[in-house]
Amino acid sequence: MEKKNYNSEEKNPQLGCLNQYTTEYIQTNILFLDEPAGSGFSYGKSPEAYMTNDTLTPILIHKFIRKWLVDHSKFVKNHLYVGGDSYSGIVVPMTIQKIFNGNEGGEEPHINIKGYILGNPVTEKNDEYNAKIKQAHRMALLSNKIYESVKNNCHGEYFNVNPNNSLCIHDLQVVHRCVERINVYNMIEPACDPLNTSKSELLRRDLRSLHKTSIDIWSSDEVHTQWDCNSMSAYTEAWANRKDVKEALHVSEDFNKIRWVVCNESLTYDYGNPVKTYKFNVLSTVAYHQEFSHRHLRALVYSGDHDLFVPHFSTLKWIKSINLLLVEDWRPWYVDKQIAGYTMKYSNHDYRLTFATVKGGSHTAPENRPKECLNMFMRWITNVDL
């Protein structure tokens, strides 16, 4: 890991931003893993390789990390931080526990795990579902009258509802009518209709024609005139499926027909319906964070505050439940002298946890607040306060 010093006003040529908050730049290496098989360009060599679940996936990721370090031994001594967004809140803590178990069991190479980063993480599924009602009310999607009625009649439980509680069921139907066309991943953006793909498919075809690296697809007038709520995915898919990109990523020619898609629907699983290839069999990972709080680790947990899928209220609830010492209470943090969000700091001996909201951030906050999230990461990784 290479370290360089900068003064507070010096331009950082590699990251292209002013180091207003740190005097030290640390060069980091990012290893991006598409997991499970079937997501991204990851593939399996047998049908069984695509059948997995919450408990098996961390085992496979742990094996991958150790095998990768064997093949790239120059990185063995580097500090490792494991991170992810959204459903990674289930997988990442379990993977970290596998790493600790492997290290303590003498597995080689020893993994120099130092911490983890989680964005809008699914952690306690029941609480997160229930928090959606509170978030909808806070964001003026529900009136005070509707909110108080549903809270009282359902007793704060909206996931496991008593089928005989007719008042609760009626109130939930009212709530549904209020939020059914809200984008749960970013409440201020249009709700995309997954069945209406004709426009986005036309856009994808146009983007596939922009195959030369010299073309700036972002400045294309033709592309911008066709902008719709699915077009961000279209840009990503067009880039990822270019021949030169596949070659740069060393995608096996044997699997050259694989197309990168934002969401592989064949991997989905619906509660109560037959399992396809992935089974959700873990409801909570709070206990893992509780165990980590007694280790020498650093954690960054952040929440885009316009997420209705995993509201930050539920994240703060499980953080509070692991009984950490509150080191610094709720305060704003800034980027370019503007409030970028709000943050709190916790500790327990050698364990340090920073929580931050990203103002205006979506369920995947780096996607629509990249500058703020990069700044947040840079400060955290260099041990500088937000």
DOFI-823894 format. One record per residue (C-alpha): residue number from 0; x, y, z. Coordinates in steps of 0.25 Angstrom, whole numbers, plus 5000, padded with zeros to 4 digits. Last residue first. Layout:
<recs>
   n   c1   c2   c3
 NUM    X    Y    Z
...
</recs>
This chain:
<recs>
   n   c1   c2   c3
 385 4936 5053 5033
 384 4948 5050 5043
 383 4961 5045 5037
 382 4966 5031 5038
 381 4971 5030 5024
 380 4961 5020 5020
 379 4950 5029 5026
 378 4954 5042 5019
 377 4955 5035 5005
 376 4942 5028 5007
 375 4934 5040 5010
 374 4940 5048 4999
 373 4937 5037 4989
 372 4923 5036 4995
 371 4921 5051 4993
 370 4926 5052 4979
 369 4918 5039 4975
 368 4905 5044 4980
 367 4895 5037 4970
 366 4902 5023 4968
 365 4910 5025 4981
 364 4897 5025 4989
 363 4893 5011 4985
 362 4879 5012 4992
 361 4879 5026 4988
 360 4886 5038 4994
 359 4880 5052 4995
 358 4888 5055 5007
 357 4898 5043 5010
 356 4896 5038 5024
 355 4908 5034 5032
 354 4911 5023 5043
 353 4925 5022 5047
 352 4929 5009 5055
 351 4942 5007 5063
 350 4945 4994 5071
 349 4958 4994 5079
 348 4951 4997 5092
 347 4936 4998 5088
 346 4934 5010 5079
 345 4923 5019 5073
 344 4923 5031 5063
 343 4911 5038 5057
 342 4909 5045 5044
 341 4900 5054 5036
 340 4900 5057 5021
 339 4907 5065 5010
 338 4905 5078 5016
 337 4912 5088 5007
 336 4925 5094 5009
 335 4931 5087 4997
 334 4928 5074 5004
 333 4922 5074 5018
 332 4918 5066 5030
 331 4906 5069 5039
 330 4905 5065 5054
 329 4898 5054 5061
 328 4906 5050 5074
 327 4921 5047 5075
 326 4927 5035 5084
 325 4914 5027 5086
 324 4919 5015 5093
 323 4914 5002 5086
 322 4902 4994 5091
 321 4900 4985 5080
 320 4885 4989 5079
 319 4889 5003 5076
 318 4895 4999 5063
 317 4882 4990 5060
 316 4873 5002 5062
 315 4882 5012 5054
 314 4881 5003 5042
 313 4866 5002 5043
 312 4865 5017 5044
 311 4874 5018 5031
 310 4863 5013 5023
 309 4866 5000 5015
 308 4856 5000 5003
 307 4851 5014 5005
 306 4865 5020 5001
 305 4865 5035 5001
 304 4875 5036 5012
 303 4886 5029 5006
 302 4891 5021 5017
 301 4906 5019 5022
 300 4913 5008 5031
 299 4928 5010 5032
 298 4934 4999 5041
 297 4948 4998 5047
 296 4953 4985 5054
 295 4961 4980 5066
 294 4950 4971 5071
 293 4939 4971 5082
 292 4930 4979 5073
 291 4931 4968 5063
 290 4923 4959 5071
 289 4911 4969 5072
 288 4913 4972 5057
 287 4911 4957 5055
 286 4899 4956 5064
 285 4892 4967 5055
 284 4893 4958 5043
 283 4878 4955 5042
 282 4868 4948 5033
 281 4877 4937 5027
 280 4871 4927 5018
 279 4869 4935 5005
 278 4870 4924 4994
 277 4877 4926 4981
 276 4875 4918 4969
 275 4860 4918 4966
 274 4853 4915 4979
 273 4838 4912 4979
 272 4829 4924 4984
 271 4827 4928 4999
 270 4837 4939 4999
 269 4841 4942 4985
 268 4855 4938 4979
 267 4863 4944 4968
 266 4875 4938 4961
 265 4868 4936 4948
 264 4865 4951 4948
 263 4879 4955 4946
 262 4880 4969 4949
 261 4889 4980 4943
 260 4892 4971 4931
 259 4905 4966 4926
 258 4903 4957 4914
 257 4909 4943 4914
 256 4912 4939 4899
 255 4927 4939 4901
 254 4926 4928 4911
 253 4937 4919 4905
 252 4944 4932 4901
 251 4947 4934 4916
 250 4945 4948 4921
 249 4958 4954 4922
 248 4953 4967 4928
 247 4961 4975 4918
 246 4955 4966 4907
 245 4941 4968 4912
 244 4943 4983 4911
 243 4949 4982 4897
 242 4937 4974 4892
 241 4927 4983 4898
 240 4917 4977 4908
 239 4921 4985 4920
 238 4919 4998 4913
 237 4905 4996 4907
 236 4901 4989 4920
 235 4905 5002 4928
 234 4899 5012 4919
 233 4886 5003 4918
 232 4885 5003 4933
 231 4886 5018 4934
 230 4875 5018 4923
 229 4864 5011 4931
 228 4858 5024 4936
 227 4857 5030 4923
 226 4867 5038 4914
 225 4864 5037 4899
 224 4868 5051 4896
 223 4881 5049 4903
 222 4885 5038 4894
 221 4884 5046 4881
 220 4891 5058 4888
 219 4903 5049 4890
 218 4911 5056 4902
 217 4910 5044 4911
 216 4914 5034 4900
 215 4927 5040 4898
 214 4933 5033 4886
 213 4948 5030 4886
 212 4946 5016 4892
 211 4938 5011 4879
 210 4926 5003 4881
 209 4915 5013 4881
 208 4906 5004 4873
 207 4902 4997 4886
 206 4897 5010 4891
 205 4886 5010 4880
 204 4882 4996 4883
 203 4882 4999 4898
 202 4873 5011 4896
 201 4863 5003 4888
 200 4863 4993 4899
 199 4861 5005 4909
 198 4849 5009 4901
 197 4842 4995 4900
 196 4845 4991 4914
 195 4831 4994 4920
 194 4829 4982 4929
 193 4839 4987 4939
 192 4832 5000 4941
 191 4842 5010 4946
 190 4837 5019 4958
 189 4842 5033 4955
 188 4853 5039 4964
 187 4851 5046 4978
 186 4849 5033 4986
 185 4861 5026 4981
 184 4862 5011 4984
 183 4847 5010 4987
 182 4843 5017 4974
 181 4829 5022 4978
 180 4817 5017 4970
 179 4812 5007 4980
 178 4814 5018 4991
 177 4800 5024 4995
 176 4792 5012 4990
 175 4800 5003 4998
 174 4798 5011 5011
 173 4783 5010 5009
 172 4784 4995 5007
 171 4792 4995 5020
 170 4781 5002 5027
 169 4771 4992 5023
 168 4780 4980 5027
 167 4782 4987 5041
 166 4767 4989 5043
 165 4764 4974 5038
 164 4774 4968 5048
 163 4770 4954 5046
 162 4781 4952 5036
 161 4791 4955 5047
 160 4802 4963 5040
 159 4816 4958 5040
 158 4822 4969 5032
 157 4815 4982 5037
 156 4817 4981 5052
 155 4817 4995 5059
 154 4804 4991 5066
 153 4797 4988 5053
 152 4785 4997 5058
 151 4793 5007 5065
 150 4804 5009 5054
 149 4794 5008 5043
 148 4785 5019 5049
 147 4796 5028 5053
 146 4802 5028 5039
 145 4789 5030 5032
 144 4786 5042 5041
 143 4800 5048 5040
 142 4799 5047 5025
 141 4807 5038 5017
 140 4817 5041 5006
 139 4822 5053 5014
 138 4836 5048 5015
 137 4835 5045 5030
 136 4823 5037 5027
 135 4829 5028 5017
 134 4841 5026 5026
 133 4832 5021 5037
 132 4825 5012 5028
 131 4838 5007 5022
 130 4843 5004 5036
 129 4835 4991 5037
 128 4842 4985 5025
 127 4855 4988 5031
 126 4852 4983 5045
 125 4848 4970 5039
 124 4860 4969 5030
 123 4870 4971 5041
 122 4883 4974 5033
 121 4880 4979 5019
 120 4891 4989 5017
 119 4889 5003 5012
 118 4904 5004 5009
 117 4914 4995 5017
 116 4929 4996 5019
 115 4938 4986 5026
 114 4950 4985 5035
 113 4964 4981 5037
 112 4966 4967 5031
 111 4980 4963 5028
 110 4977 4950 5023
 109 4987 4939 5027
 108 4990 4930 5014
 107 4988 4920 5019
 106 4978 4914 5028
 105 4982 4913 5043
 104 4969 4911 5049
 103 4969 4925 5055
 102 4971 4931 5041
 101 4960 4922 5035
 100 4950 4926 5046
  99 4954 4941 5045
  98 4951 4940 5030
  97 4938 4932 5031
  96 4934 4943 5041
  95 4937 4953 5030
  94 4929 4946 5020
  93 4917 4945 5029
  92 4918 4960 5031
  91 4919 4962 5016
  90 4907 4953 5012
  89 4895 4959 5019
  88 4899 4974 5018
  87 4903 4970 5004
  86 4888 4971 5001
  85 4889 4986 5000
  84 4903 4991 4997
  83 4917 4984 4999
  82 4930 4984 5006
  81 4942 4976 5011
  80 4954 4983 5016
  79 4967 4976 5015
  78 4980 4982 5020
  77 4992 4978 5010
  76 5001 4967 5015
  75 4996 4957 5005
  74 4996 4966 4993
  73 5009 4962 4987
  72 5004 4948 4988
  71 4995 4949 4976
  70 4991 4935 4972
  69 4991 4931 4987
  68 4983 4943 4990
  67 4973 4940 4980
  66 4971 4926 4986
  65 4969 4932 5000
  64 4959 4942 4994
  63 4952 4931 4986
  62 4950 4922 4998
  61 4944 4933 5006
  60 4935 4937 4995
  59 4930 4922 4994
  58 4928 4921 5009
  57 4920 4934 5009
  56 4911 4929 4998
  55 4907 4916 5005
  54 4900 4922 5016
  53 4892 4932 5009
  52 4888 4923 4998
  51 4893 4915 4986
  50 4889 4907 4973
  49 4897 4913 4961
  48 4909 4903 4963
  47 4899 4892 4962
  46 4896 4894 4948
  45 4911 4892 4944
  44 4923 4900 4940
  43 4918 4912 4947
  42 4919 4927 4943
  41 4923 4941 4948
  40 4921 4951 4937
  39 4912 4960 4945
  38 4903 4951 4953
  37 4901 4936 4949
  36 4911 4931 4960
  35 4908 4938 4973
  34 4915 4947 4974
  33 4922 4957 4964
  32 4935 4961 4971
  31 4942 4975 4970
  30 4956 4975 4976
  29 4959 4990 4979
  28 4974 4994 4981
  27 4977 5006 4990
  26 4987 5017 4989
  25 4987 5025 5002
  24 4988 5040 5002
  23 4992 5047 5014
  22 4989 5061 5019
  21 4975 5059 5020
  20 4962 5068 5020
  19 4964 5078 5009
  18 4971 5068 5000
  17 4966 5075 4987
  16 4960 5065 4977
  15 4965 5058 4964
  14 4967 5044 4970
  13 4981 5042 4963
  12 4986 5056 4962
  11 4983 5060 4976
  10 4983 5076 4976
   9 4990 5082 4988
   8 4982 5091 4997
   7 4983 5083 5010
   6 4998 5079 5008
   5 5000 5065 5002
   4 5007 5053 5007
   3 5008 5040 4999
   2 5006 5025 5004
   1 5007 5013 4995
   0 5000 5000 5000
</recs>
